[in-house]
Amino acid sequence: MNLSDFFDIALIITSIALIGSVILQNKGVGLGGLTGADSSSVFTARRGIEKTLFWITIGLSGLFFILTILAVVVS
């Protein structure tokens, strides 16, 4: 197992976690949100777990970007 395989596996795990964190942010949207329907146009402040999930999503997207650049450089 070489370094390229490590980055590929890390990218798969990070992408699955990123997809999960984005899906979890759509609380109370239902299936209408998947089709693009706007079910809520009122902005609310993020508090508690929503704020934590928001920062986790930002961290995962940064990690995904860095891993992608490293995977390209290594290969």
N, C-alpha and C positions, 0 to 999 in steps of 0.2 A: 504494500500500500504506500503510494507516494504522496507528496504534498498536494498534488492536483486532486487526488481522490478525497483528501481531507477537506479541501475547500468546496468540492462538489457536495459532499455530505452536509457540511455546515450550511451551505446555501439552501439545500432542501429543507433542513430543520428550521432555519430562520424564515424561509418563505411561508412554511406552514404556520408558524407562530404569528407571523405578520398578518396573514389572512384571517386567522382566528381573532386577533385583537381588533382588526377592522370590523369584522362581523359583529363582535360583541359590543362595539360602540353604537350600533344601530338599535338601541333599546326601544321597544314599543312601536317600531315602525311597521312590523308585519310584512306580509308579502307585497304590499303596495310599494314599499321602498325599493324592492328589487327591480321593478319595472320603471322606476323613475318618478313615480307619483309623489308629489310633495304633501306629506301628511301633517307637517308642522312647520309653520313659518315663524314661530316665536323663538327668539334666541334666549337660552337659559345658561347661566354660569355653570361651569363644571365644578363639582364638589365631590369630595370623598373618593370613592372608587372610580368614578368617571374621570376625575383629574389624573389619578394614578394610571388608569388604562390609556389615557391620552398620551402621557409621557412615556409609557412603555412602548406604544406604537411608534412614537418619534424615535426612540432608542433603537427599536428593531429595524426601522427603515434606514437609519444611519449605519447600523451593523451590516445590513444587507448590501448597501452601497459600497462600503469598505471591502466586504468579502468579494463582491463582484469585481472590483478593481484589482484586488490581490489575485483572484483566480485568473484574470486575463494576463496579468504580469507574469505569473508563474508558468502558465501554459504558453 
